């Protein structure tokens, strides 16, 4: 009797190994299909909307204009006093 039980256990283990290999191969195929590598830059970019949330659509260029700081462009203006040294 012990021989038939051993044979049955071996068959069951072999079935489990085969099933595990198949599941592993399916997972590998799924990962390959959903791979992020090789996508272009536009697909990987994310933008912030006016509320601070991430979106995939770029903001409108008309809505967002650069702020001007009281007519200054960030550089110190030198005042010419007209005196020569």
C-alpha positions as CSV (number, residue, x, y, z in Angstrom):
1,X,0.0,0.0,0.0
2,X,2.8,2.4,0.7
3,X,3.9,2.2,-2.9
4,X,0.7,3.4,-4.3
5,X,0.6,6.3,-1.9
6,X,4.1,7.3,-2.8
7,X,3.3,7.1,-6.5
8,X,0.2,9.3,-5.9
9,X,2.2,11.8,-4.0
10,X,4.9,12.0,-6.7
11,X,2.2,12.6,-9.3
12,X,0.6,15.3,-7.2
13,X,3.9,17.0,-6.7
14,X,4.7,16.9,-10.4
15,X,1.2,18.3,-11.2
16,X,1.9,21.2,-8.7
17,X,5.3,21.9,-10.2
18,X,3.8,22.0,-13.7
19,X,1.0,24.3,-12.6
20,X,3.5,26.6,-10.8
21,X,5.7,26.8,-13.9
22,X,2.7,27.7,-16.0
23,X,1.6,30.4,-13.5
24,X,5.1,31.8,-13.4
25,X,5.2,31.9,-17.2
26,X,1.8,33.7,-17.4
27,X,3.0,36.3,-14.9
28,X,6.2,36.9,-16.8
29,X,4.2,37.4,-20.1
30,X,1.9,39.9,-18.3
31,X,4.9,41.8,-17.0
32,X,6.4,42.0,-20.4
33,X,3.1,43.2,-21.9
34,X,2.8,46.0,-19.3
35,X,6.5,47.0,-19.3
36,X,7.1,50.8,-18.9
37,X,10.5,50.6,-20.5
38,X,10.7,51.9,-24.0
39,X,7.8,54.3,-23.8
40,X,8.3,57.8,-25.2
41,X,8.8,60.8,-23.0
42,X,5.2,62.2,-23.5
43,X,3.7,59.1,-21.9
44,X,5.9,59.5,-18.9
45,X,5.3,63.2,-18.2
46,X,3.0,64.4,-15.4
47,X,1.7,67.9,-15.0
48,X,0.2,69.9,-12.0
49,X,-3.1,71.5,-12.5
50,X,-4.2,74.7,-10.8
51,X,-5.3,72.8,-7.7
52,X,-1.9,71.1,-7.3
53,X,-3.1,67.7,-8.5
54,X,-1.1,65.5,-10.9
55,X,-2.6,65.1,-14.4
56,X,-1.4,63.7,-17.7
57,X,-2.8,66.6,-19.7
58,X,-0.5,69.7,-20.1
59,X,-1.8,73.0,-18.8
60,X,-3.0,75.7,-21.2
61,X,-0.3,78.1,-22.2
62,X,-2.8,81.0,-22.2
63,X,-3.9,80.5,-18.6
64,X,-0.4,80.4,-17.2
65,X,1.7,83.5,-18.0
66,X,4.9,84.2,-16.2
67,X,4.6,86.8,-13.4
68,X,6.3,90.1,-13.8
69,X,7.8,91.5,-10.6
70,X,6.9,95.2,-10.7
71,X,8.5,95.7,-14.0
72,X,11.8,94.2,-13.0
73,X,13.4,91.3,-14.7
74,X,15.3,90.2,-11.6
75,X,18.4,92.2,-12.5
76,X,19.5,95.3,-10.7
77,X,19.3,98.3,-13.0
78,X,22.1,100.8,-12.8
79,X,21.1,104.4,-12.8
80,X,23.3,106.6,-14.9
81,X,24.0,109.8,-13.0
82,X,25.6,111.5,-16.0
83,X,28.9,112.3,-14.2
84,X,32.1,111.2,-15.8
85,X,35.3,110.4,-13.8
